[in-house]
Amino acid sequence: MYVMILKSKIHRIKITDKNLNYEGSLTVDADLLERAGFFPYERVEVYNINNGERFSTYVIPGKRGTLECVLNGATARKGELGDLLIVVSFAVVTPEEAKSFKPQVVLLDN
């Protein structure tokens, strides 16, 4: 048996741009991705705090040190500039591994 647990999380990142005419994904400041332990092109779940939207996509590294968060492609319809998002990914582990596993979490404030 395996369980799925939280691996990585960026909490309260602000949407800084939207690009409907892009192939899709979520662009996030590369520094934040690394701090939270995300891999480039990793599947993520995204929760929009402002409107309740929830969607799946993948992350791509953005420009370092910018705190950028860009909704690309169809995801551009899921939020507005300034909305706050929670971006998470999960890992599948054994119950024994889950007992000591600690997710990497980056908390952002206003």
N, C-alpha and C positions, 0 to 999 in steps of 0.2 A: 504494500500500500504506500501511496505517496500523498502528500498534502501540498497545496499551493499557498504560499505565504508572500507577504510584501517583501520585495527585494530593494526597490528604489522609489524615492518620492521627492518631488519638488512641490512645496506647498505655497500657494498664493503667488504664483508668477503672473505678471500682468501681460495681457495681449498688447503688443506694441505695433503690430502690422498685420495685414491680411493680403493674401495674393491668390485670388480666385483662379487666375490663369496659370497655374503651376500644376505639376503632375500629382501633387498630394503629399502630405506629411505635416509635421510640426517642427519648425526650426526653433532651436533653443540655444542660447549662449553656451558655447563649448565648455567654458569653465564650470557652469552649473551642472551640465551633464556629467562631467567627470567627478565633481564633488558628490553627486548623488549616486554615482556608480552605474549610469546608463551607458550602454554600448551604442555607437552610431548604427542607425537603422533598426534598433530594437523596437519591438511592438510595445505600445503603451496604451493605457486607458487614460482618458482625459475627462475631468469633471469640471464643468463651468459653475463656479460658485454663484455667479450673478443670475443665471437663467435656468440652472438645473440640467442643462444639456450634458449628455454623457456619450462619448464616442471612442472608438479605437482607431489608431493610426500608428505611425512609426516616427521616431525622432531623427532629425539630422542636425549635425553641429552647426551652430551659427557663429557669428563673430564674437571672439572672446572679450569679456569685460563690458559687454553692452547691456546685459540683462534682457536681450531681445527674446521675444516669443512671437513667432509668426505662424498664423493659421494659413496653410497652403492648400490649394485645390478645394475639394468639396468641404473640407473642414472650415474654410473661410465663412461658411454659412452658419457655423455653430457658435459664434461669439462676436462681440464688438470690441473695438479698441478700448482698452482700460479694464475690460472684464478680468476677473481673477480666476486662475485655473489651478487645479491640482493635477499633477502628472505622475502616474504610478506605473510600475511594472512588477511582475510577480515571478517567483521562482518555484519550481517543483522540487521538493526535497523529501527525504524520508522523515517519518515522525521523530526519529532520533536526532537528525540534523536540525529539525525545526526547534528543538528544545533550547539550542544555544545560538541559533541564527539571529543576527541583529541587522535590520534593514539600514540602508544609508538614506538619511533624510536631510533635506535642505529646507529650512523654514525661512521664508522671505516675509518682510513686513512692508508696510506702506512707506 
